[in-house]
Amino acid sequence: MHSRIKYVAALLLALQSLPSVAAEHDSVSFMHWWVSKGEQASINVLKNRLTQQDIEWDAKAYAGSGTSRYGDVLVKRVATGTPPTAAQLVGYDIQMWAEQGALHSLDDLAIAGEWDEVVPNDIQLLSKYQGHWIAAPINAHSTNWLWVNNTLLEQIGGHEPDNWSELIYLLDKAQAAGIIPLAIGGEAWEHTLLFESVAAGVGGAEFYRHAFIDLDTHALDPERLLTIFQRMSKLRTYIDPEFAQRYWDEATDLVYQGKALLQVQGTWVNGEFIAQDLTAGVDYQCFNFPDTQGIFLFNSDQYVFFKDSQTDKQTLDRFVTTLMDTDFQRDLNHRTGAAPARTDVPLTSFNACGQRSIAHMRSSNMRRSLMGSIAMGNASPPDAKEAIYQVVSEHFYGRISNEQAVAQLQAVIATAAAAKQAIAAAN
């Protein structure tokens, strides 16, 4: 069992002996990790909407999307008997809290709002626990994108790369012109995000689903895995020596400032560029990572709601209904750069990259090629995610060879598959 799950379970058990605290009230408190410029603009949309409804709010931001930096703060708040009304979570961290019985069921609101009809199925799998809605998804970021400085692209005579060879040609042209071809930061999740785009491009949707979501060891063809790591090694030759000292948003700044040609990142970069008053298609371009044009690797920001918070039921329901409102998801994701989590939000008011992402999500959902991001914890449980992080980042830093990375990844997924089977047998 994941160590943080054990920690949460022990804390919740201890809390059962604590006296109840203040009476319920008609305000909401929530935790989130939106701290960059674009993210702050996004959270302000929610704050303003609550203010318009005369709902008092108390928001606390802690950096660290889907990481222990953020998660440990949430655990401590629950441990002290002061859980927030709601907390932003992604992926399998939602399931972790649901397993402890800590979350409100949202089934009544989901039925009334017909969430089953409008939220893509693969996102629903993370929004539900044992068939019951326990989270409200507010967006669907896609991770397999190139974010390109348009001035630099025109300067080197480049164009949208359709396949791997064309991407390498584009990066070579940038390098020859003295431009940083590929901007990236030093954290393992960023390297894994790059890895998942490469893996999906090499193996396709069926391989990605079997290998990283189903954790099927039979899908791990060693020659295919070797090709993936060979391509990761090739991409390493296009980064600058200072990459290890920066964070993802600082890499985004390099593209924005015209110091780097492109970044491989999620659609939250669109939100950062929007916050800088840049125009999609003019100042920057957004292209699907080559050979993944029919695949939408997603990271869905969601909110969960704690049973032990002191928010009254009527106010809680209003808060949840706000998060799932079509107009709110439209206005919010104008800022986040993501697609709304609902497929029925009109795309006409979004910028060029937003419209492209929404259309991409809808078509991928129909083809069953909308799949969770490994790096963002939407593909596999925390233990598997962290283990993949370790292998991919060690390889990206050049500390292990392509062949060693293949063997270690196979071992990691075999261990995760065995754990998954053991849990299934126990239940």
ABEGO torsion letter per residue (X at the ends): XBAAAAAAAAAAAAAAABBBBBBBBABBBBBBABABAAAAAAAAAAAAAAAAAGBBBBBBBBBGBGBAAAAAAAAAAAAAGBBBABBBBBEAAAAAAAAAGABBBAAAAAAAAGAAAABBAAAAAAABBGGBBABBBABBBBABBBBBBAAAAAAAGBBBBABAAAAAAAAAAAAAAGBBABBBBABAAAAAAAAAAAAAAAAEAAAAAAAAAAGBAAABBAAAAAAAAAAAAAAAAABBAAAAABBAAAAAAAAAAGABABBBBBAAAAAAAAAAGBBBGAABBBBBBBGAAABBBBBBBBBBBBAABABBAAAAAAAAAAAABAAAAAAAAAAAGBBBABAABBAAABBAAAAAAAAAAAAAAAAGABBBBAAAGAABBAAAAAAAAAAAAAAAAGABBAAAAAAAAAAAAAAAAAAAAAAAAAX
